[in-house]
Amino acid sequence: MSDNRREILIAGGGAAGMMAALAAAGHGAAVTLIEKNEKLGKKLFITGKGRCNVTNAADMDEVFQNVVSNPRFLYSAFSCFDNQALMALLERLGVRLKVERGNRVFPVSDHSSDIIRALERELRRLGVKILLQREVNALVTETLPEDSGRRVTGVRLRDGQVLRGDGVILACGGLSYPSTGSTGDGYRLAAETGHQIRDCVPALVPLEVQETEAASLQGLTLKNVSISLLSGKKCLYQGFGEMLFTHFGVSGPLILSASSYASRMLPQERLKLIIDLKPALTEEQLHKRILREFSQARNRQLKNVISSLYPGKLLPVILSRSGVSPEKQVNEVTKEERSRLVEVTKRFSFTITGTRGYQEAIITQGGVSVRQVDPATMESKLVKSLYFAGEMLDLDALTGGYNLQIAWSTAYLAGSSAASERRKV
Ligand SMILES: Cc1cc2nc3c(=O)[nH]c(=O)nc-3n(C[C@H](O)[C@H](O)[C@H](O)COP(=O)(O)OP(=O)(O)OC[C@H]3O[C@@H](n4cnc5c(N)ncnc54)[C@H](O)[C@@H]3O)c2cc1C
């Protein structure tokens, strides 16, 4: 090109790749966005069950609290481009937004495709060159003089073509939902240029349990329960909300959050999941509640009297675990048996044996070690002019729009840094 603009190449046309391209082009660079799928934003399309929870509108302190891995690395990225900046940008691009329960932000239309379309329109307006069905297969680097390390000078595509540039941004995503294109290429490209990859595991993912009872509870949703996930005596996660049983174990919002603190230990370790089925009642209050039920029906069978306390599917499991005959008349239930009922209700436990796979994981935990990336620019500390953005970095958060905000913020910073870097001669 004859003009004096920096040429920036971006691998990956997901949330991070598109945002990096917008930022780089917005800062005056000539940008080429390379995506191996036939269209941009394939994963973005399925986010938030097709509604795309684009970010979370909470104040940034709360946003940080929801980041699980390496929150401190994100200070610069979040202060450069935070949730408010993202919302302002989307509104400017014509996407009207709404804030729902838990500060989750969605497009008013409830269509993720509106987000993708708006970003794509802006990419074209800014003159970003979009190459679809082209795959970055290797990075091209050169050794700098006087032992000052290496610099990236371009990328080699799978078809052998080499594209040259002043900077390269890798935004290839992780390993979760591989059908969307996130198949770990970014980790390979980073590792081939000497970067450490922190072990990857599926996270925000359902968990498998040892007890076969879980299968008999399949389909049962528990609302307003609290759970604790323990490794020996150490509590890894505690939360209140909703979960459900499946044919292999447990899932639902509470379990997905818990998995982010457990994945790394599984399957080497067995973890204990303890469900408090009546978190609003102390043990003593639950005793009293059961006695009240008993006093109103002294000659009736236990299973009929306490049925109001548990969902139908759960009752037989509770009674079997408590070792109290369901047919027993309530006036014959001993104090000890009542205590066992209370114990099982307050500590309904399962042994967690593993996580489900990447096909069911919302994110990948692990990735390019943030120690080798400058948090102020997202540039590699090992290879000059090489930048990282999005899920391929060792960053992840809980559900609620935080993971996309990580992608938007790191990508905006990477794109604007790459475009603004002084041109080397
Ligand atoms: C089912 C589901 C629902 C989710 N819902 C939400 C939600 O509502 N809110 C939220 O905050 N987060 C959500 N997430 C997480 C969020 O989608 C990701 O954190 C985010 O999309 C990561 O963006 P990314 O651009 O880094 O990676 P990706 O979106 O994975 O994009 C990477 C892109 O790189 C391309 N690519 C890979 N290798 C190459 C290569 N060699 N050459 C060229 N291109 C390549 C891929 O094809 C892909 O398009 C959800 C995830 C899933 C799976």
The ligand as an SDF file (V2000), in Angstrom:
LIG
                    3D

 53 58  0  0  0  0  0  0  0  0999 V2000
  -23.4010  -21.2000   24.2270 C   0  0  0  0  0  0  0  0  0  0  0  0
  -22.6190  -19.9910   24.6970 C   0  0  0  0  0  0  0  0  0  0  0  0
  -23.2920  -18.9020   25.1990 C   0  0  0  0  0  0  0  0  0  0  0  0
  -22.5730  -17.7870   25.6610 C   0  0  0  0  0  0  0  0  0  0  0  0
  -23.2830  -16.7090   26.1020 N   0  0  0  0  0  0  0  0  0  0  0  0
  -22.6050  -15.6260   26.5430 C   0  0  0  0  0  0  0  0  0  0  0  0
  -23.3120  -14.4530   26.9280 C   0  0  0  0  0  0  0  0  0  0  0  0
  -24.5380  -14.3530   26.7800 O   0  0  0  0  0  0  0  0  0  0  0  0
  -22.5770  -13.4260   27.4330 N   0  0  0  0  0  0  0  0  0  0  0  0
  -21.2070  -13.4740   27.5590 C   0  0  0  0  0  0  0  0  0  0  0  0
  -20.6080  -12.5240   28.0550 O   0  0  0  0  0  0  0  0  0  0  0  0
  -20.5190  -14.5390   27.1250 N   0  0  0  0  0  0  0  0  0  0  0  0
  -21.1730  -15.6120   26.6050 C   0  0  0  0  0  0  0  0  0  0  0  0
  -20.4680  -16.6890   26.1450 N   0  0  0  0  0  0  0  0  0  0  0  0
  -18.9880  -16.6050   26.1120 C   0  0  0  0  0  0  0  0  0  0  0  0
  -18.5550  -15.7470   24.9180 C   0  0  0  0  0  0  0  0  0  0  0  0
  -19.2610  -16.1540   23.7810 O   0  0  0  0  0  0  0  0  0  0  0  0
  -17.0600  -15.8470   24.6430 C   0  0  0  0  0  0  0  0  0  0  0  0
  -16.3540  -15.5440   25.8210 O   0  0  0  0  0  0  0  0  0  0  0  0
  -16.6450  -14.8860   23.5290 C   0  0  0  0  0  0  0  0  0  0  0  0
  -17.3950  -15.1510   22.3640 O   0  0  0  0  0  0  0  0  0  0  0  0
  -15.1700  -14.9920   23.2240 C   0  0  0  0  0  0  0  0  0  0  0  0
  -14.8990  -14.2140   22.0820 O   0  0  0  0  0  0  0  0  0  0  0  0
  -13.5840  -14.4310   21.2110 P   0  0  0  0  0  0  0  0  0  0  0  0
  -13.7140  -13.5310   20.0450 O   0  0  0  0  0  0  0  0  0  0  0  0
  -12.3960  -14.3160   22.0780 O   0  0  0  0  0  0  0  0  0  0  0  0
  -13.6530  -15.9390   20.7370 O   0  0  0  0  0  0  0  0  0  0  0  0
  -14.6560  -16.6390   19.6910 P   0  0  0  0  0  0  0  0  0  0  0  0
  -15.9910  -16.0460   19.7900 O   0  0  0  0  0  0  0  0  0  0  0  0
  -14.5030  -18.0940   19.9530 O   0  0  0  0  0  0  0  0  0  0  0  0
  -14.0640  -16.2540   18.2710 O   0  0  0  0  0  0  0  0  0  0  0  0
  -12.8800  -16.7970   17.7610 C   0  0  0  0  0  0  0  0  0  0  0  0
  -12.9660  -16.7730   16.2590 C   0  0  0  0  0  0  0  0  0  0  0  0
  -11.6830  -17.1060   15.7140 O   0  0  0  0  0  0  0  0  0  0  0  0
  -11.8630  -17.9260   14.5810 C   0  0  0  0  0  0  0  0  0  0  0  0
  -10.6170  -18.6570   14.3800 N   0  0  0  0  0  0  0  0  0  0  0  0
  -10.0820  -19.6170   15.1650 C   0  0  0  0  0  0  0  0  0  0  0  0
   -8.9210  -20.0350   14.6680 N   0  0  0  0  0  0  0  0  0  0  0  0
   -8.7120  -19.3260   13.5320 C   0  0  0  0  0  0  0  0  0  0  0  0
   -7.6620  -19.3210   12.5700 C   0  0  0  0  0  0  0  0  0  0  0  0
   -6.6160  -20.1450   12.6640 N   0  0  0  0  0  0  0  0  0  0  0  0
   -7.7500  -18.4790   11.5130 N   0  0  0  0  0  0  0  0  0  0  0  0
   -8.8330  -17.6540   11.3750 C   0  0  0  0  0  0  0  0  0  0  0  0
   -9.8590  -17.6250   12.2700 N   0  0  0  0  0  0  0  0  0  0  0  0
   -9.7820  -18.4570   13.3350 C   0  0  0  0  0  0  0  0  0  0  0  0
  -13.0300  -18.7990   14.9620 C   0  0  0  0  0  0  0  0  0  0  0  0
  -13.6390  -19.3720   13.8340 O   0  0  0  0  0  0  0  0  0  0  0  0
  -13.9270  -17.8220   15.7110 C   0  0  0  0  0  0  0  0  0  0  0  0
  -14.8310  -17.1780   14.8550 O   0  0  0  0  0  0  0  0  0  0  0  0
  -21.1560  -17.7950   25.6410 C   0  0  0  0  0  0  0  0  0  0  0  0
  -20.4790  -18.8960   25.1230 C   0  0  0  0  0  0  0  0  0  0  0  0
  -21.1950  -19.9880   24.6510 C   0  0  0  0  0  0  0  0  0  0  0  0
  -20.4420  -21.1600   24.0630 C   0  0  0  0  0  0  0  0  0  0  0  0
  1  2  1  0
  2  3  1  0
  2 52  2  0
  3  4  2  0
  4  5  1  0
  4 50  1  0
  5  6  2  0
  6  7  1  0
  6 13  1  0
  7  8  2  0
  7  9  1  0
  9 10  1  0
 10 11  2  0
 10 12  1  0
 12 13  2  0
 13 14  1  0
 14 15  1  0
 14 50  1  0
 15 16  1  0
 16 17  1  0
 16 18  1  0
 18 19  1  0
 18 20  1  0
 20 21  1  0
 20 22  1  0
 22 23  1  0
 23 24  1  0
 24 25  2  0
 24 26  1  0
 24 27  1  0
 27 28  1  0
 28 29  2  0
 28 30  1  0
 28 31  1  0
 31 32  1  0
 32 33  1  0
 33 34  1  0
 33 48  1  0
 34 35  1  0
 35 36  1  0
 35 46  1  0
 36 37  1  0
 36 45  1  0
 37 38  2  0
 38 39  1  0
 39 40  1  0
 39 45  2  0
 40 41  1  0
 40 42  2  0
 42 43  1  0
 43 44  2  0
 44 45  1  0
 46 47  1  0
 46 48  1  0
 48 49  1  0
 50 51  2  0
 51 52  1  0
 52 53  1  0
M  END
$$$$
